[in-house]
């Protein structure tokens, strides 16, 4: 197999301008040989690695804004020959210097989020190289399997935004403290809405082995049993993205949670778009306005 030339940069974030603490939060890889490819993955603001270095919601929001701007440019710059996005023109994805120009742009503007100087590489497997670089610089535990979970969350958020539900009837990135005597124990919920009782929507992570399944089962059991007011829980997944042999296992776990919790636990397969559309219609019709309620 012919080797392909490419460039890659590590996405880095300076959490404290004074202290100068820097963490690696993502990777961008670019190649113009054979096909134009720009591949990237930047950690979401809810990632444990980001949570560990941000001390407030303001800092999380600052990181999210910087990440979203970079991701938006990388996504949209490939749609025009010049690489122009809105009023910003950094470089064309057709150019071998695309990543170097992006690196210079972020260096010159002294952003908290920035790129390392691009490194040249030759490879027979761009996907394998990207994964290896991500493992080495960002961390294996944050690997690309997590991207599936993130894609599910982003997809649901996009659907809610299209229906004008986010921040009007649907809350996102909810942080619950189920044990009032132990404030350090927190549960992060993807989405929630209230129609009499709270309904929480949570992404099921990629279950790629028995240990991962056991870990998810324990965390979910704690979440369901610890949150008072007996809310409903929608556990979100995509059948099409489940690893072979896990669909039956996952179905059995959801049934277990449902039967043992008065059927308050509901599996939500996002491949069934009609079900998600029906849920949105229910929220539009029956959910309280967020300004009138507080997250339990």
Buried (B, 14 or more C-beta within 10 A) or exposed (E): EEEBEBBBBBBBBBBEEEEEEBBBBBBBBBBBBEEBBBBBBBBBBBBEBBEEBBEEEEBBEBBBEBBEBBBEBBEBBBEEEEBBBEEEBBBBBEBBBBBBBBBBBBEEEEBBBBBBEBEEBEBEEBEEBBBBBBBEBBBEEBBBBBBBBBBBBEBBBEBBEEBEBBEBBBBBBBEBBBEEEEEEEEBEBBBBBBBEEBBBBBBBBBBEEEEBBEEBBEEBBBBBEEBEEEBBBBBBBBBEBBEEEBEEBBBEBBEEBBEEBEEBBBBBBBEEEEBBEEBBEEBEEEBBEBEEBEEB
